[in-house]
Amino acid sequence: MRIYTAEQRARALAVVNAQPVMTMPRIPRDTEGAGRVNVLVAARTDTQREIDECRHRRTKILAEARSLSTEIRALTRIQQAAV
Protein backbone atom coordinates (compact mmCIF):
# COMPACT_ATOMS: atom_id res chain seq x y z
CA MET A 1 0.00 0.00 0.00
CA ARG A 2 1.35 3.39 -0.93
CA ILE A 3 1.33 6.29 1.52
CA TYR A 4 0.61 9.74 0.10
CA THR A 5 1.47 13.09 1.62
CA ALA A 6 -1.22 15.64 2.39
CA GLU A 7 -0.08 17.72 -0.56
CA GLN A 8 -0.33 14.75 -2.95
CA ARG A 9 -3.86 14.00 -1.71
CA ALA A 10 -4.83 17.66 -2.13
CA ARG A 11 -3.56 17.65 -5.72
CA ALA A 12 -5.39 14.40 -6.51
CA LEU A 13 -8.64 15.72 -5.05
CA ALA A 14 -8.22 18.97 -6.97
CA VAL A 15 -7.88 17.04 -10.23
CA VAL A 16 -10.92 14.90 -9.44
CA ASN A 17 -13.03 17.87 -8.39
CA ALA A 18 -11.54 20.18 -11.05
CA GLN A 19 -10.77 22.79 -8.44
CA PRO A 20 -7.61 24.87 -8.18
CA VAL A 21 -4.83 23.23 -6.20
CA MET A 22 -4.25 24.72 -2.79
CA THR A 23 -0.92 23.77 -1.26
CA MET A 24 -0.88 26.24 1.63
CA PRO A 25 -0.88 24.67 5.07
CA ARG A 26 -4.26 24.32 6.70
CA ILE A 27 -4.93 26.92 9.38
CA PRO A 28 -6.84 25.53 12.35
CA ARG A 29 -10.32 27.01 12.64
CA ASP A 30 -10.26 26.90 16.42
CA THR A 31 -7.66 29.62 16.91
CA GLU A 32 -8.73 30.08 20.51
CA GLY A 33 -8.03 26.40 21.16
CA ALA A 34 -4.66 26.71 19.47
CA GLY A 35 -3.96 29.72 21.69
CA ARG A 36 -4.82 27.67 24.75
CA VAL A 37 -2.42 24.97 23.63
CA ASN A 38 0.33 27.58 23.19
CA VAL A 39 -0.39 28.94 26.67
CA LEU A 40 -0.18 25.42 28.10
CA VAL A 41 3.11 24.78 26.30
CA ALA A 42 4.48 28.11 27.58
CA ALA A 43 3.31 27.31 31.12
CA ARG A 44 4.95 23.89 30.93
CA THR A 45 8.18 25.49 29.69
CA ASP A 46 8.10 28.04 32.54
CA THR A 47 7.39 25.28 35.05
CA GLN A 48 10.26 23.19 33.70
CA ARG A 49 12.56 26.21 33.93
CA GLU A 50 11.52 26.73 37.56
CA ILE A 51 12.13 23.04 38.30
CA ASP A 52 15.59 23.27 36.72
CA GLU A 53 16.39 26.40 38.76
CA CYS A 54 15.24 24.67 41.97
CA ARG A 55 17.40 21.64 41.19
CA HIS A 56 20.38 23.91 40.57
CA ARG A 57 19.80 25.74 43.87
CA ARG A 58 19.39 22.39 45.66
CA THR A 59 22.68 21.15 44.20
CA LYS A 60 24.45 24.33 45.36
CA ILE A 61 22.91 24.06 48.85
CA LEU A 62 23.90 20.39 49.16
CA ALA A 63 27.45 21.18 48.05
CA GLU A 64 27.66 23.97 50.63
CA ALA A 65 26.23 21.67 53.33
CA ARG A 66 28.86 19.03 52.54
CA SER A 67 31.55 21.69 52.70
CA LEU A 68 30.26 22.98 56.05
CA SER A 69 30.00 19.43 57.38
CA THR A 70 33.61 18.76 56.44
CA GLU A 71 34.67 22.04 58.04
CA ILE A 72 32.76 21.24 61.26
CA ARG A 73 34.40 17.80 61.46
CA ALA A 74 37.84 19.39 61.01
CA LEU A 75 37.15 22.00 63.71
CA THR A 76 35.85 19.28 66.05
CA ARG A 77 39.06 17.27 65.57
CA ILE A 78 41.17 20.38 66.26
CA GLN A 79 39.14 21.13 69.39
CA GLN A 80 39.44 17.53 70.65
CA ALA A 81 43.18 17.53 69.98
CA ALA A 82 43.57 20.76 71.98
CA VAL A 83 41.83 19.32 75.05
C-alpha positions in Angstrom: 0.0 0.0 0.0 1.3 3.4 -0.9 1.3 6.3 1.5 0.6 9.7 0.1 1.5 13.1 1.6 -1.2 15.6 2.4 -0.1 17.7 -0.6 -0.3 14.8 -2.9 -3.9 14.0 -1.7 -4.8 17.7 -2.1 -3.6 17.6 -5.7 -5.4 14.4 -6.5 -8.6 15.7 -5.0 -8.2 19.0 -7.0 -7.9 17.0 -10.2 -10.9 14.9 -9.4 -13.0 17.9 -8.4 -11.5 20.2 -11.0 -10.8 22.8 -8.4 -7.6 24.9 -8.2 -4.8 23.2 -6.2 -4.2 24.7 -2.8 -0.9 23.8 -1.3 -0.9 26.2 1.6 -0.9 24.7 5.1 -4.3 24.3 6.7 -4.9 26.9 9.4 -6.8 25.5 12.4 -10.3 27.0 12.6 -10.3 26.9 16.4 -7.7 29.6 16.9 -8.7 30.1 20.5 -8.0 26.4 21.2 -4.7 26.7 19.5 -4.0 29.7 21.7 -4.8 27.7 24.7 -2.4 25.0 23.6 0.3 27.6 23.2 -0.4 28.9 26.7 -0.2 25.4 28.1 3.1 24.8 26.3 4.5 28.1 27.6 3.3 27.3 31.1 5.0 23.9 30.9 8.2 25.5 29.7 8.1 28.0 32.5 7.4 25.3 35.1 10.3 23.2 33.7 12.6 26.2 33.9 11.5 26.7 37.6 12.1 23.0 38.3 15.6 23.3 36.7 16.4 26.4 38.8 15.2 24.7 42.0 17.4 21.6 41.2 20.4 23.9 40.6 19.8 25.7 43.9 19.4 22.4 45.7 22.7 21.2 44.2 24.5 24.3 45.4 22.9 24.1 48.9 23.9 20.4 49.2 27.5 21.2 48.1 27.7 24.0 50.6 26.2 21.7 53.3 28.9 19.0 52.5 31.6 21.7 52.7 30.3 23.0 56.0 30.0 19.4 57.4 33.6 18.8 56.4 34.7 22.0 58.0 32.8 21.2 61.3 34.4 17.8 61.5 37.8 19.4 61.0 37.2 22.0 63.7 35.9 19.3 66.1 39.1 17.3 65.6 41.2 20.4 66.3 39.1 21.1 69.4 39.4 17.5 70.7 43.2 17.5 70.0 43.6 20.8 72.0 41.8 19.3 75.0 
